[in-house]
Amino acid sequence: MVSLSGITRNTPDTNKKPHGRGYNKSMRKEQISAKIAAVKAELMQIGAMRPGTLSQQYSACQKPGCKCVDPIQPQKHGPFYKLSYSHQGKSTTQFVRPQFVPEVKQQVATYKKFKVLTQRWVALSLELCKLEMQEARSEASKPTSTRQS
């Protein structure tokens, strides 16, 4: 089995059913369902979040006599912190005061974790649906036994 982003996939040489018909598929379905439940539990623990990127910037005011325009050793003003993100198709940039930077960093990290977890949930759900469809297809293609009276 090969694991890609939390999803266990059967490779052609490991697709054998060890204990009878349907055992591997039902175990896989149970495993995938358990992984989905674990992702949901992790999502329930997520706190405040916000999308975006927090950047640290310096600027030069260009006023005569200011330290930022010193020709020998210029010292720019800053750092200034900016949060940039897009939400509902609208790009936004906000300045963040230094005392709020640790909190905003945590919220941005929480959002990234949220995205990873939801992507994992979707991938697992797709795999589960695929298995269920394969199972339904194999059930439908089984020959039906006919009774003779």
N, C-alpha and C positions, 0 to 999 in steps of 0.2 A: 504494500500500500504506500502511496505517495501522499504527503501532507502538504497542501498549498493553502496558505492563509487560513489555517484552522479547519480545512475541509479535507477529510480523508477520502481519497479516490482509489478505486481498484485499478490496478494495471492488468493487462490481459493475462499475464501468467499467474496472478493471484486471485482470479475471478472464480475459483472453484468453490463449490458448496460442500463443506465438510460433513454436515450431518443431515442430509436429506434435502428435499426440494423446498425452496423458499427460506431456508434458515438464514442464509447470508443477507438476503434482502430485508428480512424482518429485523435482524440485528442491526443492520446499517440504519434502518429507519428509526430504531430506538436510539441509536447513538447520535444520529443527527438531531432528533427531537430533544435529547438531553443537552446537546450543545446549544441548541436554540434557547432552551430554558435557562442555561447558564448565561448566555448573552443578555437575555431579558432581565435576569437578576442583576447583572452588572449595570445595565442601563438604569435600573431603578435607584441605584446608588449615586448616580451622577448629580452634581449640584449645579450651581450657577455657571453658565457658559456664554461665550460670545465668539462669533467667527472673526477671522482676520489675522493680520500680521502686525506685531508691535515692533516699531523701528525706533532707533535712537539717531537723532540728527543734530548737526551743529550748523550754525549759520554765521554769516558776516553781515553786519549792518551797513558797512561802508561809510560810516560817518567819519569826517576828518578828525584825526587825533585819537580815535578809538583803538584799543589794543588789537582788534580784528583786522585792521588795515596796516599794521606795523610792517614795513617792508623787510625787516630783518627776521623777526620772529612773531608772525601773526598768531593770535590766539582767538579762535572762533568762540562765539557764544553758545552755551549749551551745557549739557545735553538737553534736547527737547525730545519728548516721546510722542509718537503718533501711532494711532491705531487705524489701519486701513482695512476695509472690508466691503463686500458686496452683499446686499440682501434684497431679495425680490427685484432683481435687475437694476438696483440703484447702488452706485459706488459711493462710499462715504469715508471721510477721513476725519478723525477726532484727535485733538491734542489730549494727552493724559498727563495729569500732574504727577510729579515724582513720587509723592506719598502713595499713589494708587497703582504704581507700576507693578509691584508684586501680586496684587490682587488681579489685575488685568492679565498678567502672564499666566496665572493659574486658570483663569476663565478661558483663555485662548487654548491652553493645553487640554482642558476639559472638553472643549468643542472638538478638538482633533480626536480625542478618545471616543467621543460620541460618534463621529463620522466613521471611524474604524469599526466600532461595534455594529453600527447599522449596516455597513457594507458586509460585514461577516454574517449578520442575520439574513440579509437578502441572499447571499451566496448559499448559505445552508438551506434556506427555504427553497431556492431553485433546485438544489440537489434533491431535497425531499420530494418535491413535486415531480421531478423527473422519475424518481424511483416508484412513486405511486402510479404514475402513468404507465410505466413499464409493467408493473404488477397488474394493473387493470387490463392492459393489452394482452398479457399472457393468459389471464383468466378468461378473456373473451375468445381467445383462439384455441382453448382447450376443447377437445371433442366432447360433445354431450352424449351421455349414455342413453340409449333408447330402451324402453321396457317393452317386452312382448307379452301380451295378455292372451 
